[in-house]
Amino acid sequence: MKKKDLEIILSGLETFEKQQLDLEQYQTESHIAGDLLWHACMEGDIEGKIVADLGCGNGVFGIGALLLGAKKVIFLDVDGAAIKIARNNVLAVERIIGQKLSKSFSHSDINKFSKKVDTVLQNPPFGVRKTHADKPFLLRAMKNSSRIYSFHKLDTARFVESFVKDEGWGVRLVKKYKFPLRKGKDGAKTGYAFWKKNVHFVDVGVWLLDSKAV
């Protein structure tokens, strides 16, 4: 599959009808997800691997991983509505490509995740509402995998890198994005109605964490 074709399929996925502020549910746009997934695939971390999409939202990372040849993807989210959307999106993609994909879904808190996987893909809460809300995601991912691609605000880089190194892991910044947070209206598919700007861009980085790189 070409990168452009991947992004086209991901752009057609169903998104949230209403995002939960307390969970910091921000939709990752298809071009960002596609770019990161392509990079991870070129690193050898997708094709033939068991992948977990933690805090999966609408499933954009996990679905992209399946399209790029992942052996199986585990979708996990604490929000039942998100899991339902991710299920619907997987079914829709299966119809598009004409084949079943190997997947499982877990409506669960991140701290209960215990399945061993090869690669984790995650865009955890940025910690706007609760400082270091991304920490449980990092800890759980490091406990259950050996390679992790994790999104965080660039201004938290010192915390992320120090925390990961203290846990004995290697860490390097592999991608930088202008992450768009879009204003929405009541009932809109994306964004929060109270945002003052139609689009607010956040400087975000993706770190590759490696248990064997130390």
N, C-alpha and C positions, 0 to 999 in steps of 0.2 A: 504493500500500500504506500502511495506517495504521501508526503507530508500535507500537501494541499488537500488531498482527498480526505485525509484524517480530520483536518480542521473543518471541512465542509460537513461531514457527518456530525461532529461534535457541536457545530453551530445550530443544528436542528434539534438538539435535546430539549426536553421540557425543563423549565426552571421553576423556582418557588412561586407560588401564588402570594404567599406572605412570609417574609423572613422574620425570624425571631431575634430580636435585638440582644437579649441576654446571651444567646449562643453565638453572637457575632457571625451570622450567616451571610457571607459575601459570595456572590456567584463568581467563580473563576471563568473568565471569558475564553471562548474556544481557541483563539489564536495563541493565548498564553499557555493554556493546557496542552495544546498540540505541540508547541515549541519545546516545552519541558519534556513531554513524553518522547518526542523524537530524540532529544538529547540523551535521555535515560536509555532508550533503545540502542543508540549508537555506543553507549557505555557497556552494553551487554547485560543490562539489568531488567529487561522486560521479556524478550522472546524466550519461551520455554520456562519461565520463572513463575513461582507462586507469589502473587502480589496482593498486598492489602491496601485498600483505599480507606484510610482512617478519617472519620469525620467527612464521609463521602458526599454529603449534600445530594446533588442530583446525579452523582456517579460519573462525572465527566472524566476524572483521572482513571478510574477503574475500567470504564468502557473503552477509553483510548488504549489502555494497556492490553485489553482483550483483542482489540483490532490490530494491534502490533504483535500479536502472537503469544501473549501470556498464557501459561499452562492453565492457570485458574486465578480468579480474583475474588477476594473477600471484601464485601462492602460493609462498612460499619458506621452507624450514626446513632446518637442518642435520641434524635428526633424521628419519631415514627412516620411523620409526613414525608421527611426526606427519603427514608427507606422506600416508601411507596413510590415516590417519583423515580428513584434510581431503578427500581424493579421495572416500572413502565418503560423507562428509557432503554434498558437492556432488551426487553421484549421488542421494542420498536426497531432497534438496531439489528436484532436477529432476523426480523422480517426483511430488512433492507438487504442484508448480506446472504440471506437464505440458508442460515445454519445456526445450530444451537451453540451457545457459548458456555464455558465452564465457570460457574459463579456460585456464590452463596451470600446470604444477607444476614446481618446481625443488628437487631435493634437493641443497642446496648451502650452503656457508658464506656468511655475509653479505658478506664481503670480495670474493666473486666475482660479486656481483650487478652487472650492467652494462646492463640494459635501461632505456631512457628511458620514464618514465611521467608522468602528470599529477599523481597524488596517491599518497602513501604513508600507510598506516595501520600503526602498529607499537606493540607493547607489549614493548619489549626487556627483558632482564634488569635487575633493579633495582640490581644491584651489591652484593648482600649477600654473595655468595661471592667475588666479584672486583671490587675497586673500579673504578668507571667502566666496567663491562662494557657499558653502553649507548652508549659513545662510538663504537665501530665502526658501530653502527646509524645514529647521527646522521650520521656522515661519509658513509656510503654512500648514505643517503637524500638528503642534500643534493646529492650528486654526480649523482643520476639522476632528480630530480624538482624541481618548483617549489613544491609545497605538501605539508606533512607534518603529520600528527597523531600525536604521540608521547607515550606514557605514561611518567612517571617519579615517583619518590617526591618528595613535596613538600619534604622536608628537603634535597633536592639541587637545589632551584630556582636557587640562586646559580650553581652549576656549569653547569647546563643553559643558563641564559640568557646567562651570560658566554661560554661556549663557542660558542654559536650566533651571537651578535653578533660575536665575533672572526672568524667565518667569513664575515661580511658579510651575514647574513640578519636579517630581522625576526622577532621572537618575542613571542608573548603567551599567557598562561595563559587557556584558554577553559573548562575544566571542572575540578571537584574531586570526588573520590569517596572513600568509605570502601571500600577494596578488600579483600574478604574472602579470606583464605588459610585454607583448611579442612584440619583434621586428617583423616587417613585411616588405615585399617588396611591391613595387607599385602593387596594384591590389590584394594584399593578403587579406585574410579574417579578420585577426586580427593584431593589433599592428601598430606602426608608423615606417616608413622606416628609419628615421634619428636616432633612438635610437642606441647607441653604443653597448649595450649588447643584446644578443638574448633574454634573460629574465632578467628583473629587478624586484626584490621583494621589496614590500613596506609593512611595518608593519601597519596593519589596525585593527581597533577595531569596534565592533558592539555594540552600546548602545541601551538599552531598555529605552524608555521614557514613563512615566506613569503620566497622569494628576491627578490620585488619590493617588499617593504614597508620598505625601508631608504632 
